[in-house]
């Protein structure tokens, strides 16, 4: 295997495998006490108290960037903390700070000093790991070999700690880096470590993804064959690369890239890659794409792919996308969750489509998609919603469906679309005592603050008997600035019979700087 290929297959490995063919070591130090067998919990939650290096802390430290630098590995060793106030605490903190600042040589020296001075500290195994990590970041050949020796020392002195996956990953990275520089023994160790098959090195994959992105920017024609090769891969380690390739294709916006995205959307084994391709496919032009999205939704077996298809249909907009979304909403064989999502996407897509086709004249008037000319930007937006066929469709659908979940989605969607007709529809639900209370409350919450006058809110409060609904009216009154709103709150406090509603009205009153509010509160407190 060539050196470059060895680097690309670097990943996790079992500590036992790596120990079979080690890189030449320096003479061993004097033996240190070994941990008792099975004292290290393989679930990485705690370390037995009898262990020489104590109990692991899994509580995030308030030390800020000290514990969360860019080079934080994130495994069990990374979560080890020295006992606060202990002799090694200050030294450990200085070493971690140096590592986070990228002062790798200094960090390596400090971690080495800590492990040598406090070999029975709970962080001694972590100190050896971090020393190796700092030397790896330094990157010189001598530093890489010394890092391998540091991990071997960790394995010899603290064998239970050495099972941490971060240590295994780092060991493989070191072998790969040395093998790429012609070290035959490191290459042999790497082959042994990866004999069970190549595993993923996240760091290496991210670098390659960045290289792929740079290539696409520098030389797009040359990048295309490479993109196709990346997308043809099916291994788990290439998921990150394939997602990068999908976004590069989506950015190009060509017919060829759209065809490539379609192929990915249909065939890639990873749902995240497929969903990315579907969402980007929705941004390409043509009714054929809508029909393709419909096919993808119908053939999909996972929610993620279906969700991506619905989102893409929303982005497409237009009559054809609307037809597909309506068909999905009305299908009883589609799970309610997906039908509710289609309702949401239909409303969002209709609003975006209407807004995109709305023309604003120089005199401030608005020409709606239906050809109506209205005065003012605000009224123009409401008129678009009033005349929107999708709003009317959803309102009619509400009375036809027995599903509370779908009704709730319709209430939410219609409320977002706004407009006088939609507000009257919501108000009708609020007043309908045959409806479920949760739907009535949601409809009330979706009404604009200014949709009802204070007098109408007052009458609505009196007409309602449910606590939740009355509470929603009190919240509406609390958000209004008119003096009449304060009058109604005072009336509720004085004459109400539900103590919880009265308390909510008092809380709303307390937020107002008004002499009448102060007087009422004093009267309540001093009432004989």
C-alpha positions as CSV (number, residue, x, y, z in Angstrom):
1,X,0.0,0.0,0.0
2,X,1.4,3.4,-0.9
3,X,2.0,6.0,1.8
4,X,-0.9,8.3,0.7
5,X,-3.3,5.3,0.7
6,X,-2.1,4.6,4.2
7,X,-3.1,8.0,5.4
8,X,-6.5,7.8,3.8
9,X,-7.4,4.6,5.7
10,X,-6.4,6.0,9.1
11,X,-9.0,5.7,11.8
12,X,-9.9,3.9,15.0
13,X,-8.1,0.7,16.0
14,X,-8.1,-1.6,18.9
15,X,-5.2,-1.0,21.3
16,X,-4.2,-4.7,21.3
17,X,-3.7,-4.6,17.5
18,X,-1.5,-1.6,17.6
19,X,0.7,-3.1,20.3
20,X,1.5,-6.2,18.1
21,X,3.9,-4.3,15.8
22,X,5.1,-1.2,17.6
23,X,7.4,1.4,16.3
24,X,10.9,1.2,18.0
25,X,10.7,2.5,21.5
26,X,13.1,4.3,23.7
27,X,14.2,2.4,26.9
28,X,11.4,2.0,29.3
29,X,11.2,4.0,32.5
30,X,11.1,2.4,35.9
31,X,7.9,0.4,36.3
32,X,4.9,2.3,37.7
33,X,2.0,0.8,39.6
34,X,-0.6,-0.9,37.4
35,X,-4.3,-0.3,37.7
36,X,-6.2,-3.2,39.2
37,X,-8.0,-5.3,36.5
38,X,-11.5,-4.1,35.5
39,X,-11.4,-0.9,37.5
40,X,-11.8,1.2,34.4
41,X,-15.5,1.3,33.4
42,X,-15.8,0.6,29.7
43,X,-18.9,2.9,29.5
44,X,-16.6,5.8,30.3
45,X,-18.9,7.2,33.0
46,X,-16.9,6.7,36.1
47,X,-13.6,5.2,37.3
48,X,-13.6,3.1,40.3
49,X,-12.7,5.1,43.5
50,X,-10.1,2.5,44.4
51,X,-8.1,3.3,41.2
52,X,-4.8,5.2,42.0
53,X,-6.0,8.1,39.9
54,X,-9.4,8.6,41.5
55,X,-12.8,9.4,40.1
56,X,-13.4,11.0,36.8
57,X,-15.4,14.3,36.7
58,X,-17.9,14.5,33.9
59,X,-19.2,17.9,35.0
60,X,-18.1,20.7,32.6
61,X,-15.6,23.0,34.2
62,X,-16.3,26.7,34.5
63,X,-12.8,27.3,33.1
64,X,-14.1,28.5,29.7
65,X,-11.8,28.1,26.8
66,X,-9.5,26.0,28.9
67,X,-11.7,23.0,28.5
68,X,-13.1,23.7,25.1
69,X,-10.3,24.7,22.8
70,X,-10.1,23.9,19.1
71,X,-7.9,20.9,19.8
72,X,-10.2,19.3,22.4
73,X,-10.4,15.6,21.5
74,X,-13.6,15.0,23.4
75,X,-13.2,11.4,24.7
76,X,-13.1,10.1,28.3
77,X,-9.5,11.2,28.8
78,X,-10.5,14.7,27.7
79,X,-13.1,14.8,30.5
80,X,-10.6,13.9,33.3
81,X,-10.1,16.7,35.7
82,X,-7.5,17.1,38.5
83,X,-8.9,17.7,42.0
84,X,-9.2,21.4,42.4
85,X,-6.6,22.9,44.7
86,X,-4.3,19.8,44.3
87,X,-0.6,20.3,43.5
88,X,-1.1,19.1,39.9
89,X,-4.2,21.4,39.3
90,X,-2.2,24.5,38.3
91,X,0.3,22.6,36.2
92,X,-2.5,20.8,34.3
93,X,-4.3,24.0,33.6
94,X,-1.2,25.7,32.2
95,X,-0.6,22.7,30.0
96,X,-4.1,22.7,28.6
97,X,-4.0,26.5,28.0
98,X,-0.8,26.1,26.1
99,X,-2.3,23.3,24.0
100,X,-5.4,25.4,23.2
101,X,-3.2,28.3,22.1
102,X,-1.3,26.1,19.7
103,X,2.0,26.2,21.7
104,X,2.6,22.5,21.1
105,X,6.2,22.2,22.2
106,X,5.5,24.0,25.5
107,X,2.3,22.0,26.1
108,X,4.2,18.7,25.5
109,X,6.8,19.6,28.0
110,X,4.3,20.6,30.6
111,X,2.3,17.4,30.2
112,X,5.4,15.3,30.5
113,X,6.4,17.1,33.7
114,X,2.9,16.6,35.2
115,X,3.0,12.8,34.5
116,X,6.5,12.4,35.9
117,X,5.8,14.4,39.0
118,X,2.4,13.1,39.8
119,X,2.2,9.5,38.3
120,X,-0.7,8.5,40.6
121,X,-2.8,11.5,39.8
122,X,-6.2,10.9,38.2
123,X,-5.0,12.9,35.2
124,X,-1.7,11.1,34.7
125,X,-3.1,8.9,31.9
126,X,-4.6,12.0,30.2
127,X,-1.3,13.9,30.5
128,X,0.5,11.2,28.5
129,X,-2.3,11.3,25.8
130,X,-2.2,15.1,25.6
131,X,1.6,15.0,25.4
132,X,1.3,12.7,22.4
133,X,-1.4,14.9,20.9
134,X,0.7,18.0,21.2
135,X,3.7,16.3,19.6
136,X,1.4,15.1,16.8
137,X,0.3,18.7,16.2
138,X,3.9,19.9,16.2
139,X,4.4,17.5,13.3
140,X,8.1,16.9,13.0
141,X,9.3,13.4,12.4
142,X,11.1,13.2,15.8
143,X,8.1,14.6,17.5
144,X,5.8,12.0,15.9
145,X,8.1,9.2,17.0
146,X,8.2,10.6,20.5
147,X,4.4,10.8,20.5
148,X,4.2,7.1,19.7
149,X,6.5,6.4,22.6
150,X,4.2,8.5,24.9
151,X,1.2,6.4,23.9
152,X,3.2,3.2,24.5
153,X,4.1,4.5,28.0
154,X,0.4,5.2,28.6
155,X,-0.4,1.7,27.5
156,X,2.2,0.2,29.8
157,X,1.5,2.2,32.9
158,X,-2.3,2.7,32.6
159,X,-3.6,-0.1,30.4
160,X,-7.2,0.4,31.3
161,X,-7.0,4.1,30.4
162,X,-5.4,3.2,27.1
163,X,-8.6,1.6,25.7
164,X,-10.0,5.2,25.1
165,X,-10.9,5.5,21.4
166,X,-9.2,8.8,21.2
167,X,-5.9,7.2,22.1
168,X,-6.5,4.5,19.4
169,X,-7.3,7.2,16.8
170,X,-4.3,9.2,17.6
171,X,-2.0,6.1,17.5
172,X,-3.3,5.4,14.0
173,X,-2.8,9.0,12.9
174,X,0.8,8.8,14.1
175,X,1.5,5.6,12.2
176,X,0.0,7.0,9.1
177,X,2.0,10.2,9.3
178,X,5.3,8.3,9.8
179,X,4.4,5.8,7.1
180,X,3.9,8.6,4.6
181,X,7.5,9.7,5.5
182,X,8.9,6.4,4.6
183,X,9.0,4.7,8.0
184,X,8.6,1.0,7.2
185,X,7.9,-0.1,10.8
186,X,5.1,2.5,11.1
187,X,3.7,1.2,7.8
188,X,3.6,-2.3,9.1
189,X,2.0,-1.2,12.3
190,X,-0.6,0.7,10.3
191,X,-1.4,-2.3,8.2
192,X,-1.9,-4.4,11.3
193,X,-4.1,-1.7,12.9
194,X,-6.3,-1.5,9.9
195,X,-6.4,-5.2,9.0
196,X,-10.0,-5.4,9.9
197,X,-10.9,-2.8,7.3
198,X,-10.4,1.0,6.9
199,X,-12.1,3.2,9.4
200,X,-12.8,6.9,9.4
201,X,-10.5,9.7,10.5
202,X,-12.8,12.7,10.9
203,X,-9.9,15.2,10.8
204,X,-8.6,13.8,7.6
205,X,-12.0,13.7,5.9
206,X,-12.6,17.3,6.8
207,X,-9.3,18.3,5.2
208,X,-10.2,16.4,2.1
209,X,-13.6,18.0,1.9
210,X,-12.0,21.4,2.1
211,X,-9.6,20.4,-0.7
212,X,-12.6,19.3,-2.8
213,X,-14.3,22.6,-2.3
214,X,-11.2,24.6,-3.2
215,X,-10.7,22.5,-6.4
216,X,-14.3,23.3,-7.4
217,X,-13.6,27.0,-7.1
218,X,-10.2,27.0,-8.8
219,X,-11.0,24.7,-11.7
220,X,-14.7,23.7,-12.0
221,X,-14.3,21.6,-15.3
222,X,-11.5,19.5,-13.7
223,X,-13.5,19.2,-10.5
224,X,-16.5,17.6,-12.2
225,X,-15.0,14.1,-12.8
226,X,-13.6,14.1,-9.3
227,X,-17.1,15.0,-7.9
228,X,-18.6,12.1,-9.8
229,X,-16.0,9.7,-8.4
230,X,-16.7,11.0,-4.9
231,X,-20.4,10.5,-5.3
232,X,-19.9,7.0,-6.7
233,X,-18.5,5.9,-3.4
234,X,-20.7,4.0,-0.9
235,X,-18.5,3.6,2.2
236,X,-19.5,5.2,5.5
237,X,-16.3,7.2,5.7
238,X,-17.0,9.2,2.5
239,X,-20.4,10.5,3.7
240,X,-18.9,13.9,4.6
241,X,-17.1,14.1,1.3
242,X,-20.3,13.1,-0.6
243,X,-22.3,15.8,1.2
244,X,-19.6,18.4,0.2
245,X,-19.8,17.2,-3.4
246,X,-23.6,17.6,-3.3
247,X,-23.4,21.2,-2.2
248,X,-20.8,22.0,-4.8
249,X,-23.2,20.6,-7.5
250,X,-26.1,22.6,-6.1
251,X,-24.0,25.7,-6.2
252,X,-23.2,25.3,-9.9
253,X,-26.8,25.4,-11.1
254,X,-26.2,23.7,-14.4
255,X,-28.4,21.1,-16.1
256,X,-25.6,18.5,-15.7
257,X,-25.4,19.2,-12.0
258,X,-29.1,18.9,-11.7
259,X,-28.9,15.4,-13.3
260,X,-26.2,14.4,-10.9
261,X,-28.2,15.6,-8.0
262,X,-31.2,13.6,-9.2
263,X,-29.0,10.5,-9.4
264,X,-27.8,11.1,-5.8
265,X,-31.3,11.7,-4.6
266,X,-32.4,8.3,-5.9
267,X,-29.4,6.1,-5.2
268,X,-27.2,7.3,-2.4
269,X,-27.4,4.9,0.6
270,X,-27.1,7.6,3.2
271,X,-30.3,9.5,4.1
272,X,-28.4,12.7,4.9
273,X,-26.8,12.8,1.5
274,X,-30.1,12.0,-0.3
275,X,-31.9,14.7,1.6
276,X,-29.2,17.3,0.8
277,X,-29.5,16.4,-2.8
278,X,-33.3,16.6,-2.8
279,X,-33.4,20.1,-1.2
280,X,-30.9,21.4,-3.7
281,X,-32.7,19.7,-6.5
282,X,-35.8,21.8,-5.6
283,X,-33.9,24.9,-6.5
284,X,-33.5,23.9,-10.1
285,X,-35.9,24.9,-12.8
286,X,-38.6,23.0,-14.7
287,X,-41.8,21.2,-14.0
288,X,-40.0,17.9,-14.7
289,X,-38.2,18.5,-11.4
290,X,-41.6,18.7,-9.5
291,X,-42.7,15.4,-11.0
292,X,-39.3,13.9,-9.9
293,X,-39.8,15.2,-6.4
294,X,-43.3,13.6,-6.4
295,X,-41.8,10.3,-7.4
296,X,-39.1,10.6,-4.8
297,X,-41.6,11.2,-2.1
298,X,-43.8,8.3,-3.2
299,X,-40.9,5.9,-3.3
300,X,-39.2,7.0,-0.1
301,X,-39.3,4.8,2.9
302,X,-37.8,7.1,5.5
303,X,-39.1,10.4,7.0
304,X,-35.9,12.3,6.3
305,X,-36.2,11.8,2.5
306,X,-39.9,12.6,2.5
307,X,-39.2,15.7,4.6
308,X,-36.6,16.9,2.1
309,X,-39.0,16.3,-0.8
310,X,-41.7,18.4,0.9
311,X,-39.2,21.2,1.6
312,X,-38.0,21.1,-2.1
313,X,-41.6,21.3,-3.3
314,X,-42.1,24.4,-1.1
315,X,-39.1,26.0,-2.7
316,X,-40.3,25.2,-6.2
317,X,-43.7,26.9,-5.7
318,X,-46.1,27.3,-8.5
319,X,-49.2,25.4,-9.6
320,X,-47.5,22.1,-10.2
321,X,-45.8,22.0,-6.8
322,X,-49.2,23.0,-5.3
323,X,-50.9,20.1,-7.0
324,X,-48.4,17.6,-5.5
325,X,-48.6,19.0,-2.0
326,X,-52.4,18.9,-2.1
327,X,-52.3,15.3,-3.3
328,X,-50.1,14.4,-0.4
329,X,-52.3,16.2,2.1
330,X,-55.3,14.3,1.0
331,X,-53.7,10.9,1.0
332,X,-54.9,8.8,3.9
333,X,-52.1,6.3,3.4
334,X,-49.5,9.0,4.2
335,X,-48.7,9.3,8.0
336,X,-50.4,12.3,9.6
337,X,-47.0,13.7,10.5
338,X,-46.1,14.0,6.8
339,X,-49.5,15.3,5.8
340,X,-49.2,18.0,8.5
341,X,-45.8,18.9,7.2
342,X,-47.2,19.2,3.7
343,X,-49.9,21.6,5.0
344,X,-47.1,23.8,6.5
345,X,-45.1,23.6,3.3
346,X,-48.1,24.5,1.2
347,X,-48.8,27.6,3.2
348,X,-45.2,28.7,3.2
349,X,-44.8,28.0,-0.5
350,X,-48.0,29.8,-1.4
351,X,-46.9,32.9,0.6
352,X,-43.5,32.9,-1.0
353,X,-45.0,32.4,-4.4
354,X,-47.5,35.2,-4.0
355,X,-44.9,37.6,-2.7
356,X,-42.6,36.8,-5.5
357,X,-45.3,37.6,-8.1
358,X,-46.5,40.7,-6.4
359,X,-45.5,43.9,-8.2
360,X,-45.1,47.2,-6.2
361,X,-45.8,50.3,-8.2
362,X,-43.8,53.6,-7.8
363,X,-46.8,55.3,-6.2
364,X,-46.9,52.7,-3.4
365,X,-49.8,50.7,-4.8
366,X,-49.5,47.0,-5.2
367,X,-50.5,44.7,-8.0
368,X,-51.3,41.2,-6.6
369,X,-50.7,37.9,-8.4
370,X,-54.5,37.9,-9.2
371,X,-54.1,41.3,-10.9
372,X,-55.8,43.4,-8.2
373,X,-54.5,46.8,-7.5
374,X,-54.6,47.9,-3.9
375,X,-53.2,50.8,-2.0
376,X,-50.3,50.5,0.4
377,X,-47.8,47.9,1.1
378,X,-49.4,46.5,4.3
379,X,-52.9,46.2,2.8
380,X,-51.4,44.7,-0.3
381,X,-49.9,41.8,1.7
382,X,-53.2,41.1,3.4
383,X,-55.1,41.2,0.1
384,X,-52.7,38.6,-1.4
385,X,-53.5,36.3,1.5
386,X,-57.3,37.0,1.3
387,X,-57.3,36.0,-2.4
388,X,-54.9,33.2,-2.1
389,X,-56.4,30.0,-3.3
390,X,-54.3,27.9,-0.9
391,X,-55.8,29.8,2.1
392,X,-59.3,29.0,0.9
393,X,-58.3,25.4,0.2
394,X,-57.0,25.0,3.8
395,X,-60.0,26.7,5.3
396,X,-62.3,24.3,3.4
397,X,-60.1,21.3,4.4
398,X,-60.5,22.1,8.1
399,X,-64.1,21.1,8.2
400,X,-63.5,17.9,6.2
401,X,-60.8,16.3,8.3
402,X,-61.5,14.5,11.6
403,X,-57.9,14.6,12.6
404,X,-57.1,17.0,15.4
405,X,-53.4,17.0,14.4
406,X,-54.2,18.1,10.8
407,X,-56.7,20.7,12.1
408,X,-54.0,22.1,14.4
409,X,-51.6,22.3,11.4
410,X,-54.3,24.1,9.3
411,X,-54.9,26.6,12.1
412,X,-51.1,27.3,12.4
413,X,-50.8,27.6,8.6
414,X,-53.8,29.9,8.1
415,X,-52.6,32.0,11.0
416,X,-49.2,32.5,9.4
417,X,-50.8,33.5,6.1
418,X,-52.7,36.3,7.7
419,X,-55.5,38.4,6.1
420,X,-59.0,39.3,7.0
421,X,-60.7,36.2,5.8
422,X,-58.2,34.0,7.6
423,X,-58.7,36.0,10.8
424,X,-62.4,35.6,10.7
425,X,-61.9,31.9,10.1
426,X,-59.8,31.7,13.3
427,X,-62.2,33.8,15.3
428,X,-65.0,31.4,14.2
429,X,-63.0,28.5,15.6
430,X,-62.5,30.4,18.9
431,X,-66.2,31.0,19.4
432,X,-67.3,27.5,18.4
433,X,-67.9,25.6,21.6
434,X,-68.1,22.3,19.7
435,X,-64.4,22.5,18.9
436,X,-61.7,21.1,21.1
437,X,-60.4,23.6,23.6
438,X,-56.8,23.2,22.4
439,X,-57.8,24.1,18.9
440,X,-59.7,27.1,20.1
441,X,-56.8,28.3,22.2
442,X,-54.4,27.8,19.3
443,X,-56.7,29.7,16.9
444,X,-56.9,32.6,19.5
445,X,-53.1,32.7,19.8
446,X,-52.8,32.9,16.0
447,X,-54.9,36.0,15.8
448,X,-53.0,39.2,15.3
449,X,-52.9,41.5,18.4
450,X,-54.9,44.2,16.6
451,X,-57.3,41.8,14.8
452,X,-60.0,42.5,17.4
453,X,-61.0,45.7,19.1
454,X,-60.9,46.0,22.9
455,X,-64.7,45.9,23.0
456,X,-64.6,42.7,20.9
457,X,-62.0,41.2,23.2
458,X,-64.2,42.0,26.2
459,X,-67.2,40.4,24.7
460,X,-65.2,37.4,23.7
461,X,-63.9,37.1,27.3
462,X,-67.5,37.1,28.6
463,X,-68.6,34.6,26.0
464,X,-65.9,32.1,26.9
465,X,-66.1,29.8,29.9
466,X,-62.9,27.8,29.6
467,X,-60.0,29.0,31.7
468,X,-57.4,28.4,29.0
469,X,-59.3,30.6,26.5
470,X,-59.9,33.4,29.0
471,X,-56.2,33.3,29.9
472,X,-55.4,33.8,26.2
473,X,-57.8,36.8,26.1
474,X,-56.0,38.3,29.2
475,X,-52.7,37.9,27.4
476,X,-54.1,39.7,24.4
477,X,-55.4,42.6,26.7
478,X,-52.0,42.7,28.4
479,X,-50.3,43.4,25.0
480,X,-52.6,46.3,24.1
481,X,-51.7,49.9,24.9
482,X,-55.2,51.4,24.7
483,X,-56.7,52.7,28.0
484,X,-59.8,50.5,27.4
485,X,-57.6,47.4,27.7
486,X,-56.6,48.6,31.2
487,X,-60.2,49.2,32.0
488,X,-61.1,45.6,31.1
489,X,-58.2,44.2,33.1
490,X,-59.4,46.1,36.1
491,X,-62.9,44.9,35.6
492,X,-61.7,41.3,35.5
493,X,-59.7,41.8,38.7
494,X,-62.6,43.3,40.5
495,X,-65.5,41.1,39.4
496,X,-63.9,37.9,38.2
497,X,-64.7,34.6,40.0
498,X,-61.6,32.5,38.9
499,X,-58.7,33.4,41.2
500,X,-56.1,32.2,38.6
501,X,-57.5,34.5,35.9
502,X,-57.6,37.3,38.4
503,X,-53.9,36.7,39.3
504,X,-53.0,36.7,35.7
505,X,-54.8,40.0,35.2
506,X,-53.0,41.5,38.2
507,X,-49.7,40.3,36.8
508,X,-50.5,42.1,33.5
509,X,-51.6,45.2,35.4
510,X,-48.3,45.3,37.3
511,X,-46.4,45.9,34.1
512,X,-48.3,49.1,33.4
513,X,-47.1,52.4,34.8
514,X,-50.6,53.9,35.3
515,X,-52.0,55.6,38.5
516,X,-55.2,53.6,38.2
517,X,-53.2,50.3,38.3
518,X,-51.4,51.5,41.4
519,X,-54.6,52.6,43.1
520,X,-56.3,49.2,42.4
521,X,-53.4,47.2,43.7
522,X,-53.3,49.3,46.9
523,X,-57.0,48.8,47.3
524,X,-56.7,45.1,47.0
525,X,-53.8,44.9,49.5
526,X,-55.5,47.2,52.0
527,X,-59.0,45.7,51.6
528,X,-60.4,45.0,55.1
